[in-house]
């Protein structure tokens, strides 16, 4: 899938005072979040109740196991959204890039609702409340048309509405198109910012899309047994400019010519030629270091879950470095949101692990959380 190349159109910028206020608020929230040095404290809980008291010291709840697990996951999500919205709402006119980052949960909720509707489930899933930034009428569930009409998701009504309810519906094309549309909007929103405001956000987003393409390709080949030709059509093929400044610790693309642009699908298209059970085939590939390592005495096979977790850690590290590299820029708030989303993922994973009887340290070791 090829996205149209956007043109830069700078809109009104936040003034210095507003930028300073927004960044100060973001720093205050990050200082109390489980990122950076504080993330290691998440190794300590040995039960859901201990995690609850750690994350919500003033509002911990004494609930039985399964009930507490669901309740804790819901509160973690609401906490993340509340923190992100507190920063975004500090702008008089929030940059579209940041609003779209918040709306990632709306895209996820649409996917979940469609799966529920396909399975004839009458009760809706839990929906993220993003206030004035939401566009979908989730209260109309399970009426898809009423939910999506007049929104950017209306294409689903034209292309998929009848097929969704058929047994064995393949969600891969629909979810791939949703991702394509979402990332295309993110890229377009970057071009409404100044070069300074978009500098680090552009680099992180291009790496994220390249990794997203690779994750999709690996999942489709591994779980759905898709051939190379079938897999390629699910990739977001967008040409992006080479970064003018390199983020310390980033993994640079392999440049094969003197051009000033790179394709975000290049690494995913390259990996379609590699054998899924021969580690040596992947030698020299840009994202090779994020693959699961070989283990003596066992047959190696590319592990999509391991790669996805490693990709998430990589984006987290870049965001942590860049949050303070250019204070007061929109890129710094972009990184703030990335950090909060990573924190939510880790807290949710730890919640689920504790619910299965594991302890925080074991979960940390399994996820290889950076500490």
Secondary structure, DSSP 8 states (H G I E B T S, - for coil): -B-------------HHHHHHHHHHHHHHHHTSSSGGGGGGGGS--SHHHHHHHH-TTT-----HHHHHHHHHHHHHHHHHHHHHHHHTTSSS--HHHHHHHTHHHHHHHHHHHHHHHTT--S-------GGG--S-GGGTT-HHHHHTTSTTTHHHHHTTTTTTSTT---HHHHHHHHHHHHHHHHHHHTTS-HHHHHHHHHHHHHHHHHHHHHHHHHHHHHS---HHHHHTTS-B-EEE--SS--TT-------SS-SEEETTHHHHHHTTS-TT-GGGGTT-TTGGGS----TTS-----HHHHHHHHHHHHHHHHHHHTTTTTTSHHHHHHHHHHHHHHHHHHHHHHHHHHTT--HHHHHHHHT---
